[in-house]
Amino acid sequence: MTTVADSERLKSFVTALFQAAGSSSHEAQEIADHLVEANLAGHDSHGVGMIPAYFLHLRAGHVKPNQTPQRIGGDGAFARFDGQMGYGQPAANRVMDEAAAIARAHGVAVTTLCNAQHIGRVGAYAERLQAEGLLSLHFVNAVYHTPTVAPYRGSDARVMTNPVCIGLPGAAPMLLDFATATIALGKVRVAWNKGVAAPEGSLIDHQGRPTTSPAVMFEEPRGAQTAFGLHKGWGLAFMAEALGGVMTGGPRSGDGFTGERGLVNGIMSIVIDPARLIETQWLDAAMATLVDYVKASPAADPGAPVQVPGEAEALMRAERRRNGIPIDPTTWSQILACAEPYGLRAPA
């Protein structure tokens, strides 16, 4: 049976779990806040369902709790950071705070972070910068024990789901955050745990044939995800690999590493103070006009009106704060198995 969790109780439980596993109270709180907020936004693929993978990587020694990202280069508007293989959420939070300070001083900041374990939902970092009135663009690569996304016209996996994110601040902030795969790997995991089919066109089997079975991503023989939008999505996936991997100086697809290292992310961020380009009042008014204009398009389906980037997440947050966060039975049992050695009970 599906568990429906109150967000605040769930945050407290997840905080206690990571603290019991060796994180400081502050680090545990940052991770818990990030994961539960991802669920609230409707992105269950990047929410508490990641806990079993995080604990697998922790037990294997791939993730190192309580690390502080180290600045390893850059000057002026540029800064490079190394996450020291710590949890990705605290590392990325620190880098975004540094990027905000640099952008305030210089009008723009270009930062990179390498060697961070999974940083989670990239949109959270754009939202962090939006709260400071800053525009941001983010390009992320990922490396795991095996890649998951096939190149356009390819038949096996060569890269990961490599997200791209753009956040625009203002009176009504806009957020675009997407995996360059047809769907995120976490969404394939959610489908697998629920025992439902993956969307048409999102997966291929080990022979390169289209399939809707999520099992091809978790059982042998392995298949692959597809990039969205044919050559266009594949091009974005490739460039996110170049910017998030090559330009950060960190792990990347095809780098020849053959061991295990957990789920590692690199991220390049470009952060801009929009006030250096346009007056804030004008930006807010112009964006309101643009939003009204596009949303005035008659809906092809009356039950599915036109939305702008970030609107779906805002609606989902309101709904889940009212009614709770649904967690499928498989995912919930996996989370409770992580908590059992520490004597932690499920939130009431």
C-alpha positions as MATLAB code, in Angstrom:
seq = 'MTTVADSERLKSFVTALFQAAGSSSHEAQEIADHLVEANLAGHDSHGVGMIPAYFLHLRAGHVKPNQTPQRIGGDGAFARFDGQMGYGQPAANRVMDEAAAIARAHGVAVTTLCNAQHIGRVGAYAERLQAEGLLSLHFVNAVYHTPTVAPYRGSDARVMTNPVCIGLPGAAPMLLDFATATIALGKVRVAWNKGVAAPEGSLIDHQGRPTTSPAVMFEEPRGAQTAFGLHKGWGLAFMAEALGGVMTGGPRSGDGFTGERGLVNGIMSIVIDPARLIETQWLDAAMATLVDYVKASPAADPGAPVQVPGEAEALMRAERRRNGIPIDPTTWSQILACAEPYGLRAPA';
ca = [
       0.000    0.000    0.000;
       1.241    3.485   -0.838;
       2.528    5.457    2.153;
       1.466    9.105    2.348;
       3.977   11.105    4.391;
       3.699   14.557    5.921;
       6.600   16.599    4.562;
       7.816   17.992    7.898;
       7.692   14.620    9.664;
       9.459   13.061    6.693;
      12.205   15.710    6.855;
      12.735   14.999   10.547;
      12.975   11.257    9.881;
      15.417   11.658    6.982;
      17.527   14.115    8.994;
      17.759   11.619   11.865;
      18.666    8.852    9.422;
      21.598   10.701    7.840;
      22.776   11.951   11.218;
      22.751    8.380   12.535;
      24.813    7.374    9.498;
      27.572    9.847   10.343;
      26.573   13.247    8.988;
      26.629   16.349   11.162;
      23.218   17.682   12.118;
      23.609   20.546    9.631;
      24.649   18.271    6.759;
      21.851   15.818    7.531;
      19.320   18.664    7.549;
      20.558   19.985    4.191;
      20.259   16.565    2.566;
      16.826   15.919    4.071;
      15.495   19.334    3.069;
      16.695   18.836   -0.493;
      15.267   15.339   -0.905;
      11.861   16.091    0.597;
      11.573   19.367   -1.319;
      12.174   17.379   -4.518;
       9.238   15.136   -3.587;
       7.096   18.170   -2.825;
       7.879   19.563   -6.275;
       6.683   16.298   -7.813;
      10.144   15.025   -8.723;
      10.018   11.726   -6.830;
      12.939   10.537   -8.955;
      15.205   12.913   -7.001;
      13.475   12.702   -3.631;
      13.695   10.310   -0.706;
      13.746    7.402   -3.146;
      17.464    8.191   -3.587;
      18.200    7.223    0.029;
      18.852    3.498   -0.693;
      21.410    4.425   -3.372;
      23.072    6.970   -1.080;
      23.412    4.384    1.682;
      24.765    1.822   -0.771;
      27.459    4.315   -1.779;
      28.098    5.232    1.868;
      28.630    1.604    2.889;
      30.958    1.106   -0.075;
      33.044    4.096    0.988;
      32.324    6.131   -2.131;
      30.632    9.015   -0.325;
      32.476   10.743    2.520;
      30.288   12.554    5.055;
      31.044   16.050    6.360;
      33.281   17.242    3.552;
      33.789   20.902    2.665;
      34.271   21.703   -1.030;
      37.738   23.077   -1.681;
      38.417   25.996   -3.998;
      41.084   24.742   -6.382;
      41.367   27.571   -8.900;
      39.942   30.576  -10.670;
      40.069   34.296   -9.975;
      37.873   37.303  -10.547;
      34.519   36.085  -11.830;
      35.746   32.480  -12.115;
      36.025   29.802   -9.438;
      36.717   26.054   -9.468;
      35.731   23.741   -6.628;
      36.351   20.096   -5.711;
      33.627   18.376   -3.697;
      36.016   15.864   -2.086;
      33.490   13.083   -2.807;
      31.186   14.392   -0.110;
      27.403   14.459   -0.300;
      26.485   16.551   -3.296;
      23.720   18.708   -1.832;
      25.833   20.454    0.841;
      28.722   20.834   -1.617;
      26.566   22.384   -4.327;
      24.864   24.672   -1.793;
      28.257   26.057   -0.733;
      29.344   26.587   -4.340;
      26.099   28.397   -5.193;
      26.601   30.683   -2.195;
      30.103   31.474   -3.461;
      28.750   32.025   -6.966;
      26.175   34.477   -5.620;
      28.867   36.491   -3.841;
      31.038   36.559   -6.966;
      28.118   37.611   -9.164;
      27.294   40.435   -6.754;
      30.865   41.686   -7.021;
      31.459   41.170  -10.743;
      27.972   41.015  -12.262;
      28.610   37.453  -13.389;
      30.127   34.288  -11.943;
      31.298   31.149  -13.711;
      31.854   28.279  -11.299;
      32.602   24.594  -11.607;
      32.284   21.785   -9.086;
      33.807   18.350   -9.634;
      34.020   15.196   -7.517;
      30.691   15.632   -5.758;
      28.449   12.697   -5.058;
      24.901   13.026   -6.426;
      23.813   16.671   -6.123;
      20.121   15.845   -6.538;
      17.553   18.080   -8.203;
      19.460   20.808  -10.047;
      16.479   23.157   -9.973;
      16.989   23.561   -6.223;
      20.224   25.440   -6.855;
      18.632   27.731   -9.423;
      15.894   28.426   -6.856;
      18.546   29.211   -4.237;
      20.020   31.803   -6.598;
      16.610   33.142   -7.621;
      16.022   33.969   -3.957;
      19.093   36.216   -4.237;
      17.708   37.879   -7.369;
      20.171   36.081   -9.647;
      19.740   34.424  -13.034;
      21.554   31.120  -13.523;
      22.333   28.421  -16.063;
      23.609   24.981  -15.048;
      25.091   22.096  -17.033;
      25.594   18.789  -15.226;
      27.281   15.518  -16.066;
      27.117   12.262  -14.137;
      29.209    9.127  -13.987;
      28.137    5.847  -12.444;
      29.384    2.286  -12.653;
      27.813    2.177  -16.108;
      26.323    4.871  -18.366;
      22.587    4.836  -19.055;
      21.794    6.969  -22.139;
      22.462    5.927  -25.723;
      23.668    8.442  -28.325;
      21.255    9.363  -31.097;
      21.512    6.519  -33.648;
      23.465    4.432  -31.094;
      22.385    1.117  -29.584;
      24.076    1.126  -26.164;
      24.595    3.592  -23.321;
      27.472    6.092  -23.404;
      26.487    8.990  -21.107;
      24.106    9.633  -18.206;
      20.945   11.745  -18.066;
      22.978   15.001  -17.862;
      20.503   17.707  -16.781;
      20.350   21.315  -17.944;
      18.717   24.042  -15.860;
      17.877   27.741  -16.292;
      16.471   29.894  -13.506;
      15.155   33.432  -14.056;
      14.426   35.545  -10.945;
      11.725   38.126  -10.494;
       8.293   38.680   -9.029;
       7.199   35.412  -10.671;
      10.399   33.324  -10.990;
      10.747   30.965  -13.960;
      12.536   27.630  -13.690;
      13.422   25.195  -16.470;
      15.055   21.998  -15.196;
      15.205   18.823  -17.254;
      17.162   15.662  -17.863;
      18.431   15.317  -21.408;
      17.183   11.744  -21.440;
      13.568   11.281  -22.503;
      12.860   10.720  -18.801;
      15.194   10.828  -15.795;
      16.725    7.550  -14.610;
      15.004    8.067  -11.261;
      11.653    8.109  -13.039;
      12.542    4.767  -14.641;
      13.331    3.507  -11.123;
       9.962    4.761   -9.874;
       8.198    2.915  -12.727;
      10.174   -0.264  -11.943;
       9.307   -0.065   -8.235;
       5.632    0.513   -9.046;
       5.559   -2.316  -11.596;
       4.353   -0.078  -14.423;
       5.597    0.502  -17.964;
       7.974    3.294  -18.908;
       6.747    5.824  -21.489;
       6.916    4.868  -25.151;
      10.162    5.924  -26.778;
      12.109    6.344  -23.536;
      14.040    3.040  -23.492;
      15.778    0.558  -25.764;
      16.724   -3.030  -24.975;
      20.198   -4.584  -25.208;
      19.794   -4.925  -28.963;
      18.774   -1.317  -29.477;
      15.073   -2.089  -29.938;
      12.402    0.176  -28.386;
      10.871   -1.174  -25.167;
       8.661    0.062  -22.343;
      10.062   -2.354  -19.741;
      11.953   -0.447  -17.000;
      13.660   -3.729  -16.075;
      16.169   -3.221  -18.901;
      17.839   -0.529  -16.779;
      18.201   -2.692  -13.667;
      18.506   -6.306  -14.830;
      20.776   -8.088  -17.287;
      21.000   -7.847  -20.213;
      21.026   -4.064  -19.832;
      19.387   -1.686  -22.250;
      19.608    2.101  -22.344;
      17.629    5.287  -22.100;
      17.066    7.488  -25.117;
      17.861   11.192  -25.351;
      14.773   13.366  -25.824;
      14.132   15.103  -29.107;
      16.311   12.895  -31.313;
      19.517   14.719  -32.356;
      18.594   17.901  -30.460;
      18.328   16.292  -27.041;
      21.385   14.181  -27.746;
      23.323   17.333  -28.633;
      22.358   18.891  -25.295;
      23.314   15.699  -23.438;
      26.711   15.701  -25.133;
      27.387   19.374  -24.386;
      26.302   18.931  -20.751;
      28.879   16.129  -20.560;
      31.506   18.449  -22.011;
      30.676   21.382  -19.724;
      29.862   19.437  -16.553;
      32.603   16.845  -17.035;
      35.462   18.039  -19.211;
      35.327   21.714  -18.166;
      35.182   20.896  -14.453;
      38.234   18.640  -14.667;
      36.339   15.825  -13.000;
      35.134   12.319  -13.854;
      33.445   11.998  -17.227;
      32.055    9.382  -19.574;
      34.766    7.494  -21.424;
      37.551    8.606  -19.055;
      38.855    5.043  -18.776;
      38.029    4.558  -15.078;
      36.887    0.976  -14.530;
      36.202    0.781  -10.777;
      33.310    1.867   -8.576;
      32.998    5.488   -7.430;
      29.337    5.972   -6.581;
      27.147    8.392   -8.511;
      29.377   11.396   -9.169;
      28.295   14.753  -10.581;
      30.133   17.691  -12.087;
      28.380   21.012  -12.613;
      29.249   24.201  -14.459;
      27.157   27.196  -13.399;
      26.882   30.623  -14.999;
      25.315   33.108  -12.589;
      24.283   36.611  -13.678;
      23.046   39.662  -11.815;
      20.223   40.727  -14.165;
      20.213   44.226  -12.674;
      23.460   44.808  -14.592;
      21.467   44.380  -17.807;
      17.894   45.480  -17.152;
      15.883   47.281  -14.474;
      14.140   44.877  -12.101;
      10.793   46.662  -12.396;
      10.908   46.449  -16.186;
      11.890   42.757  -16.047;
       8.935   41.906  -13.814;
       6.464   43.813  -15.989;
       7.804   42.387  -19.252;
       7.758   38.826  -17.926;
       4.192   39.238  -16.660;
       3.149   40.386  -20.133;
       4.937   37.444  -21.756;
       3.365   34.925  -19.381;
      -0.117   36.337  -19.919;
       0.389   36.262  -23.678;
       1.470   32.624  -23.950;
      -1.084   31.380  -21.401;
      -3.854   33.040  -23.406;
      -3.380   30.401  -26.106;
      -6.550   28.262  -26.128;
      -5.764   24.864  -24.621;
      -5.903   21.984  -27.080;
      -7.213   19.937  -24.135;
      -9.418   21.984  -21.773;
      -8.241   19.811  -18.897;
      -4.583   20.619  -19.594;
      -4.054   24.387  -19.875;
      -0.852   26.014  -21.115;
       1.825   26.236  -18.425;
       5.099   28.126  -18.143;
       8.354   26.690  -16.741;
       8.105   26.001  -13.014;
       4.320   26.233  -12.862;
       3.747   22.482  -12.606;
       6.128   22.268   -9.639;
       4.391   25.146   -7.847;
       1.008   23.482   -8.234;
       2.368   20.141   -7.042;
       3.987   21.723   -3.976;
       0.694   23.213   -2.907;
      -1.126   19.908   -3.411;
       1.449   17.790   -1.564;
       1.757   20.203    1.335;
      -1.990   19.822    1.791;
      -2.338   16.102    1.183;
       1.086   14.581    1.843;
       3.802   12.931   -0.236;
       2.940    9.522   -1.753;
       5.720    6.913   -1.586;
       5.320    3.553   -3.296;
       5.632    0.381   -1.153;
       8.919   -0.819   -2.674;
      10.665    2.508   -2.173;
       9.316    2.879    1.377;
      10.437   -0.602    2.395;
      13.922    0.121    1.002;
      14.116    3.343    3.026;
      12.994    1.578    6.213;
      15.643   -1.094    5.609;
      18.264    1.690    5.631;
      16.876    2.980    8.948;
      16.580   -0.394   10.697;
      20.255   -0.774   11.754;
      19.993    2.554   13.605;
      16.786    1.676   15.422;
      14.837    4.456   13.729;
      11.096    4.109   13.341;
       8.997    5.326   10.448;
       7.360    8.715   11.012;
       3.810    8.441   12.310;
];
